[in-house]
Amino acid sequence: MVVAASMKIEKIREDIELPIIDLLSPDRSEQIVKACEEYGFFKVINHGVPQEITTRMEEEAHVFFSKPGSDKLRAGPANPFGYGFKNIGLNGDKGDVEYLLLPANSPHFFSHMSKFISSDPNKFSCAVGDYVAAVRQLASEIVNMIGEGLKLEEDGVKVLSGLINEPNSDSLLRLNHYPCCSNSESGESKIGFGEHTDPQILTLLRSNDVQGLQISLEDGVWVPVTPYPHSAFCVNVGDVLQVMTNGRFLSVKHRAVVNSYKTRTSMAYFAAPPLTATVSCLPGLAATPLYRSFTWAEYKKATYARRLGDNTRLNLFQLLPPDNIE
């Protein structure tokens, strides 16, 4: 299928399915590494996140996004945290989306902001706290499996999870709501959240049973990601993990399109290091680093100084072209 979007021709491929990895499988680490190398995305099942914790968070998101616009605006504007509508970031990017962006490691912020988000602030804070704790644990387990799959030394295996579990890690939780939008005249999909890569280590995404996520494995080609199975989390490589694996894993462009018949809600946990953490190639993984070392604060600044779709920011930190990696 070929569609026109933003004055350029794009191809939609519906013949590619992301790997579904059972985290109870004996060869899960090898499967995860292979998926990170080939797709930059995969789904996990038997992940250990209790369904009741996810359901409570989904219910709180539904209650918030069902409020009148004037009530939701009390939790905004997003600067960077809080409620945002249409505007994405501070550089002019827009999308057909409303969202709630929250720091994942700030109970004080939860207790303060919950008064503007929910009529039952304590219930909302508890739902967020329980959900963040569960997905942080899952993210830690996944990156430990990555370390095992990469055959890192014992100390290297837990480098990534150590960054995620730091009390002052810069991880985020974003709740997204995409309205349904009929586009019967043109037949084109509207963009809810434009193409981008995630700058952090790893993203864990959970959404309702509505399709909308698309990934780009080659220029001009987009692969729709099905919401099946509903119990799964979709996981993707972030820019930091691309650097720390010396380009072996790829942080892949993705976007969200608006569904024409049903609203879509998603919950994204972005696992990030502390601002002062140094990002560099994992020990023993490569003889020649592709990227120079930098702090997460340095890379975050470079990221948010650019438009959403500017995926050239890693070039600022590159030492060698990919063909020269040893």
C-alpha positions as CSV (number, residue, x, y, z in Angstrom):
1,M,0.0,0.0,0.0
2,V,1.3,3.5,-0.9
3,V,0.0,6.7,0.6
4,A,0.9,10.3,0.3
5,A,1.9,12.2,3.4
6,S,3.4,15.7,3.8
7,M,4.0,15.9,0.1
8,K,6.1,12.7,-0.1
9,I,5.3,9.2,-1.1
10,E,5.3,6.6,1.7
11,K,4.9,2.9,1.5
12,I,3.0,1.0,4.2
13,R,4.2,-2.6,4.7
14,E,1.8,-4.9,6.5
15,D,3.7,-8.1,6.0
16,I,6.2,-7.6,8.9
17,E,5.4,-8.7,12.4
18,L,7.5,-7.8,15.4
19,P,9.0,-10.7,17.4
20,I,6.9,-11.7,20.4
21,I,9.3,-12.8,23.1
22,D,8.3,-15.0,26.1
23,L,10.4,-13.8,29.0
24,L,10.1,-17.3,30.6
25,S,11.8,-18.8,27.5
26,P,15.3,-20.2,28.2
27,D,16.7,-18.4,25.1
28,R,15.0,-15.1,25.9
29,S,18.3,-13.1,26.1
30,E,19.4,-14.3,22.6
31,Q,16.0,-13.5,21.2
32,I,16.0,-10.0,22.6
33,V,19.5,-9.2,21.2
34,K,18.4,-10.5,17.8
35,A,15.2,-8.4,17.9
36,C,17.2,-5.3,18.9
37,E,19.6,-5.8,16.0
38,E,17.0,-6.5,13.4
39,Y,14.0,-4.3,14.4
40,G,14.9,-2.1,17.3
41,F,11.4,-3.1,18.5
42,F,9.9,-6.2,20.0
43,K,7.0,-7.4,22.2
44,V,7.3,-9.2,25.5
45,I,4.8,-11.6,27.2
46,N,5.0,-13.3,30.6
47,H,6.6,-10.1,31.7
48,G,5.6,-10.2,35.4
49,V,3.7,-6.8,35.5
50,P,0.5,-7.6,37.3
51,Q,-2.6,-7.0,35.2
52,E,-4.4,-5.2,38.0
53,I,-1.6,-2.6,38.3
54,T,-1.8,-1.9,34.5
55,T,-5.6,-1.8,34.6
56,R,-5.6,0.8,37.4
57,M,-3.3,3.0,35.5
58,E,-5.3,2.7,32.3
59,E,-8.5,3.5,34.3
60,E,-6.9,6.6,35.8
61,A,-5.7,7.7,32.3
62,H,-9.2,7.2,30.9
63,V,-10.8,9.2,33.7
64,F,-8.4,12.1,33.1
65,F,-8.8,12.2,29.4
66,S,-12.6,12.0,29.6
67,K,-12.7,15.3,31.6
68,P,-13.8,18.5,30.0
69,G,-11.0,20.5,28.3
70,S,-11.1,23.2,30.9
71,D,-10.6,20.7,33.7
72,K,-7.6,19.1,32.0
73,L,-6.0,22.5,31.4
74,R,-5.7,22.9,35.1
75,A,-2.9,20.3,34.9
76,G,-1.0,22.2,32.2
77,P,0.6,23.6,30.3
78,A,3.3,21.0,29.9
79,N,6.6,22.8,30.8
80,P,7.9,20.1,30.5
81,F,5.7,18.2,32.9
82,G,1.9,18.3,33.0
83,Y,-0.9,18.3,30.4
84,G,-0.2,19.1,26.8
85,F,-2.6,19.4,23.9
86,K,-1.6,19.5,20.2
87,N,1.8,21.1,21.0
88,I,4.7,18.6,21.3
89,G,7.7,20.1,23.0
90,L,8.8,23.7,22.7
91,N,10.0,23.9,19.1
92,G,6.8,24.1,17.1
93,D,6.0,20.4,16.7
94,K,2.3,19.6,16.6
95,G,0.2,16.5,16.5
96,D,-3.4,15.2,17.0
97,V,-2.7,14.1,20.6
98,E,-3.2,15.2,24.1
99,Y,-0.9,13.9,26.8
100,L,0.2,13.9,30.4
101,L,3.9,13.9,31.0
102,L,5.2,12.9,34.5
103,P,8.6,12.4,36.0
104,A,8.9,8.8,37.0
105,N,11.0,9.4,40.2
106,S,9.4,12.3,42.0
107,P,6.7,11.3,44.6
108,H,6.6,15.0,45.7
109,F,5.6,16.0,42.1
110,F,2.9,13.3,42.0
111,S,1.4,14.5,45.3
112,H,1.4,18.1,44.1
113,M,0.2,17.6,40.5
114,S,-2.4,15.0,41.5
115,K,-4.6,17.7,42.9
116,F,-4.9,19.2,39.4
117,I,-5.2,15.8,37.6
118,S,-7.7,13.8,39.7
119,S,-10.7,14.3,42.0
120,D,-9.0,11.6,44.1
121,P,-5.4,12.6,44.2
122,N,-4.2,9.8,46.5
123,K,-5.7,7.2,44.2
124,F,-4.0,8.7,41.1
125,S,-0.7,9.0,42.9
126,C,-0.9,5.3,44.1
127,A,-1.8,4.1,40.6
128,V,1.2,6.0,39.1
129,G,3.6,4.9,41.8
130,D,2.6,1.2,41.5
131,Y,2.8,1.3,37.7
132,V,6.1,3.0,37.5
133,A,7.6,0.6,40.0
134,A,6.4,-2.4,38.0
135,V,7.6,-1.2,34.6
136,R,10.9,0.0,36.0
137,Q,11.5,-3.5,37.3
138,L,10.5,-4.9,33.9
139,A,12.9,-2.5,32.1
140,S,15.7,-3.5,34.5
141,E,15.1,-7.2,33.8
142,I,15.1,-6.7,30.1
143,V,18.4,-4.7,30.0
144,N,20.0,-7.4,32.3
145,M,18.9,-10.0,29.7
146,I,20.4,-7.8,27.0
147,G,23.7,-7.8,29.0
148,E,23.6,-11.6,29.2
149,G,22.7,-11.9,25.5
150,L,25.7,-9.7,24.6
151,K,28.0,-12.0,26.7
152,L,29.2,-9.1,28.8
153,E,31.4,-9.6,31.8
154,E,29.5,-9.9,35.1
155,D,30.0,-6.3,36.0
156,G,28.9,-5.1,32.6
157,V,25.6,-7.1,32.6
158,K,24.1,-4.8,35.3
159,V,25.5,-1.4,34.1
160,L,22.2,-0.5,32.3
161,S,19.9,-1.6,35.1
162,G,22.0,0.3,37.5
163,L,21.4,3.5,35.6
164,I,17.7,2.9,35.4
165,N,17.4,2.1,39.2
166,E,19.4,5.1,40.3
167,P,17.1,7.1,42.7
168,N,17.7,10.3,40.6
169,S,17.3,8.6,37.2
170,D,15.6,10.9,34.6
171,S,13.0,8.4,33.6
172,L,9.5,9.6,32.4
173,L,6.0,8.4,32.2
174,R,3.8,9.8,29.4
175,L,0.1,9.0,29.0
176,N,-1.2,9.7,25.5
177,H,-4.7,10.0,24.1
178,Y,-5.3,10.1,20.4
179,P,-8.9,11.0,19.3
180,C,-10.6,9.1,16.5
181,C,-10.6,11.2,13.3
182,S,-12.4,10.3,10.1
183,N,-10.5,11.2,7.0
184,S,-12.9,9.8,4.4
185,E,-12.2,12.5,1.8
186,S,-8.5,11.9,1.4
187,G,-8.1,8.4,2.7
188,E,-4.9,9.5,4.4
189,S,-4.0,8.9,8.0
190,K,-3.5,11.9,10.3
191,I,-0.4,12.1,12.4
192,G,-1.0,11.9,16.1
193,F,2.7,12.0,17.1
194,G,5.2,12.7,14.4
195,E,8.2,10.5,13.5
196,H,11.1,10.5,16.0
197,T,13.4,8.3,17.9
198,D,13.4,8.0,21.7
199,P,16.6,9.5,23.2
200,Q,16.6,7.4,26.4
201,I,17.8,3.9,27.1
202,L,14.7,1.9,26.5
203,T,10.9,2.5,26.1
204,L,8.1,0.3,27.4
205,L,4.8,1.0,25.7
206,R,1.4,-0.3,26.7
207,S,-1.7,0.6,24.7
208,N,-5.4,-0.3,24.3
209,D,-6.5,-2.6,21.5
210,V,-6.4,0.1,18.9
211,Q,-3.7,0.2,16.2
212,G,-1.7,3.4,15.7
213,L,2.0,2.8,16.2
214,Q,4.2,2.6,13.1
215,I,7.9,2.0,12.8
216,S,10.3,2.8,9.9
217,L,12.9,0.1,9.1
218,E,13.9,1.9,5.9
219,D,13.4,5.4,4.6
220,G,9.9,6.0,3.3
221,V,8.6,2.7,4.5
222,W,6.3,2.3,7.6
223,V,5.3,-0.9,9.3
224,P,2.1,-0.8,11.4
225,V,2.5,-2.5,14.8
226,T,-0.6,-4.6,15.7
227,P,-1.8,-4.3,19.3
228,Y,-1.8,-8.1,19.6
229,P,-1.4,-9.6,22.1
230,H,-3.2,-7.2,24.4
231,S,-1.2,-8.4,27.5
232,A,2.1,-7.6,25.8
233,F,4.4,-4.6,26.3
234,C,6.1,-3.2,23.2
235,V,9.7,-2.4,23.8
236,N,12.1,-0.3,21.8
237,V,15.7,0.7,21.7
238,G,16.5,4.3,22.6
239,D,19.4,6.5,21.4
240,V,21.4,5.9,24.6
241,L,21.2,2.1,24.1
242,Q,22.4,2.5,20.5
243,V,25.4,4.4,21.8
244,M,26.1,1.9,24.6
245,T,26.0,-1.0,22.2
246,N,28.3,0.9,19.8
247,G,25.6,0.9,17.0
248,R,24.9,-2.8,17.2
249,F,21.4,-2.0,18.3
250,L,19.5,0.7,16.4
251,S,17.1,3.3,17.7
252,V,14.4,3.2,15.1
253,K,12.1,6.0,13.9
254,H,8.5,5.6,14.8
255,R,5.3,7.6,14.9
256,A,1.6,7.3,15.9
257,V,-1.2,7.8,13.4
258,V,-4.8,8.6,14.4
259,N,-7.3,5.8,14.0
260,S,-10.4,6.6,12.0
261,Y,-12.9,4.7,14.1
262,K,-11.7,4.5,17.7
263,T,-9.7,6.5,20.2
264,R,-6.3,5.2,21.2
265,T,-4.7,5.5,24.6
266,S,-1.1,4.5,25.3
267,M,1.3,4.6,28.3
268,A,5.0,5.0,27.6
269,Y,7.7,4.5,30.2
270,F,11.0,6.0,29.1
271,A,13.9,4.4,31.1
272,A,16.7,7.0,31.3
273,P,19.9,7.5,33.2
274,P,20.6,10.2,35.8
275,L,21.4,13.6,34.3
276,T,25.0,13.3,35.5
277,A,25.6,9.8,34.2
278,T,28.2,9.2,31.5
279,V,27.0,7.5,28.4
280,S,29.6,5.4,26.5
281,C,30.1,2.0,24.9
282,L,29.6,-0.9,27.3
283,P,32.9,-2.3,28.6
284,G,34.3,-5.1,26.4
285,L,31.8,-4.7,23.7
286,A,33.9,-3.0,21.0
287,A,37.6,-2.3,20.4
288,T,36.8,1.1,18.7
289,P,34.0,3.3,20.0
290,L,31.7,4.8,17.4
291,Y,30.6,7.6,19.7
292,R,32.5,9.8,22.2
293,S,31.4,9.7,25.8
294,F,28.9,12.3,27.0
295,T,26.6,12.9,29.9
296,W,22.8,12.3,29.6
297,A,22.3,16.0,30.4
298,E,24.4,16.9,27.4
299,Y,22.6,14.6,25.1
300,K,19.2,15.6,26.5
301,K,20.0,19.3,25.8
302,A,20.9,18.5,22.2
303,T,17.7,16.5,21.8
304,Y,15.3,19.1,23.1
305,A,17.0,21.9,21.2
306,R,15.8,20.3,17.9
307,R,12.6,19.5,16.2
308,L,10.9,16.2,16.9
309,G,11.8,14.6,13.6
310,D,15.5,15.8,13.6
311,N,17.2,12.4,13.9
312,T,20.7,13.8,13.2
313,R,21.5,14.6,16.9
314,L,23.6,11.4,17.4
315,N,25.9,12.6,14.6
316,L,27.1,15.4,16.9
317,F,28.6,12.7,19.2
318,Q,29.9,10.4,16.5
319,L,33.6,9.6,16.2
320,L,33.6,7.1,13.3
321,P,31.3,6.2,10.5
322,P,29.5,2.9,11.1
323,D,31.6,1.0,8.5
324,N,34.7,1.6,10.7
325,I,33.3,-0.2,13.8
326,E,35.5,-3.0,14.9
